[in-house]
Each structure stands twice: as C-alpha cells, then as structure tokens.
Amino acid sequence: MVVKIQKKSHLEEAKTVVDNRIKIAFYLYEAKKPLTLSEISKRTRLSPQLVKHHLPIMVKEGILLSGSIDDRKSYILQSFFYDNTIMDSIFASLVPITTFMDSKELTTEYTNISKQQIILNCVQVLIHFINLEIEKLKSDFK
C-alpha cells in the first residue's frame, strides 16, 4: 500500500501558523501570568521548538512581552488583553454574533462551509474595517 503525502498549500501553512499563534496567545490569556517556553509548550501541546519559533515573532509583532522571572525567560500578553473594560466589551459584543449564527438569516446555500466558518470569515473582515477606522481616527488627530 502506497500512501501519498500531500504537501500543504501556502494558504494551509499560513492558517496553521495563525492557529498556533492563537493557541499560544489563548493559553497565555487563560494563565493571566507570565509563562516560560516549556510551560507554554506543555499547555498548548505544541513542541518546544515550534513554540520557540513563534515567541520571538509574537514579541516583535507586539502581541507578547518577554522578560526574566527568577532568571527564567517568560512571556505574557500585552496589557490590552487584561484590560477588563476592553475585554468585557469585546466579549459582550459577541452575543449578537452567536445569536445571528443560530438565526435563519445567515445564508449558507452558496457555500459548503459551516455557519461558524462564515461568521469567522465575516468577523475577520470586520476587524479590517475596525483597523481602517482606527487609522482614520489617528490621521484626524495629527
């Protein structure tokens, strides 16, 4: 029996990278404290080498902060993620989205993806809209 291993497309590879970074961020968010590389690896079930690859990139992107605690390099999310006002507002805003997901108004007849994936795609576009609005606001203050 011959098993063909299909190479991932660039899109699939990009999705895997994003998924791994989201997983790292999620477990740091849940911990609500700095974690070492090995602690992150254990919680995410990602290899230490893979976590080690992603952490400096996430620091460079401004998502994570790094520092030493007891002579051990540790990582934590930006304070933005721990601001209760921001996070409560964001999570509260998800309620109408989940309600809409359950409604019959969401059309799936032109696609073979799930309602959840449609909502995720729409939210990603919405995030880009928000980014454009933030850029507009920043230029108004200059």
N, C-alpha and C positions, 0 to 999 in steps of 0.2 A: 504494500500500500504506500503510495507516494502522497505526501502532504505538501501542498503548495502554501508557502508563506507569502501572503500579500504584503507588499510594502505600504505603509501608511501614506496617505496623501498629505500634502503640506497643510491643508485645512485640518485634517485629523490630528496631525502633530501639533499644530497651534492650539487646538482645543484641549489636547492632553496637557500642554504646558499651562494653559489658563486654569484647567481643572486642578492641577497640582498646586498652583499658587493660591487658588481659592481655598483649597483644603488646608494649606498651611495657615493662611490668614484666619480661617474659621476656628481652627484649634487654638490659635493664639488668642482670638477673641473670647472663646469659651474659658480659657485659663485665667484671663484677666490679670496675668502676671507674666514677667519675663520667663522665657523657656530657653534651654540650651538646644543645640543642634540635635543631640541624642534624644532629648525629651520630645522635641517636635517630631523626629523620625518615629519614635515609639507611638505617639498619639495618632499620627497621620497614616501609619503603616507604609510610609514611603522609605526607600533605602536612604541611609545616611548620605551616600554620595549624591543622590538626587536632591535631597534637601539642601546639602552643601552647595550644590549648583544654583539653586533658586534663591537662597537667602541673600547673597550679596546683590543680586539683581533687584530683589524687592526693596532692599535698603536704598540702592541707587535710584529706584523709581519713587522713593519717598513713602512707601507703604509701611515699611518697618523701620524701627530704630534698633541699633545694636550698642551694646556696652558690656562691661565686665562686672559680674557679681561674684564675689569670693574667688577672684581670678579665673572665672569661667565665662566665656563669651556667651551672652544671652541676647535674645531678640524679643521685641514687643511691638505691637501695632502702634501706629501714630495715635496721639491722644484723641483725635477726631472720633475714633471708633468707641471710645469710652465716655464720650460726652452724652449723658443721659437725654438731654434735650434733643439733640440731633437724632440719636438712635431711636428714641421713643417716637419722634415724628415720622421717621422713615418706616418703622415697623407698623405704626398706625395707618400710614398711607397704603400699606399692603392689603389691608382688609377689603377695600373696594375691588382690588385686583383679584383676590381669591373669590370674592362674590361673583365678579364678572366671569371668571373661569367656569363657575358652575351654571351660569345662565345659558339660555339657548341663543343668545345674541352673538356668541362667538362662532364664526363660520369656519368649518373645517372641510367643507365639501371640495375645495380646490387644492387640497394638500393631503399628504398621507402622514403628517406629523401630528403629535398629540396636542391637545388644548394647552397643556402645561408648556410645551416647547414653543407654541405660538405666543403665549404670554411672555415667556422668557425673551424671545426674539423682539417682541414689541417693547419690553422694558429696556432692553439694550439700546434700541433706537431712542427711547425716551431719555435715557442717560446722556446720549449725544445731544439731544435737544437742550437738556439742562446745561450741559457744558457750553453750548453756544450762547445760552442766556447769561451764564456767568462771565464769559468773555465779553459780551456786550456790556454788562454792568461794569466790569473792570475798565473798559475803554471809556465809559461815561465818567468815571472818577479821575481820569488822567487830565 
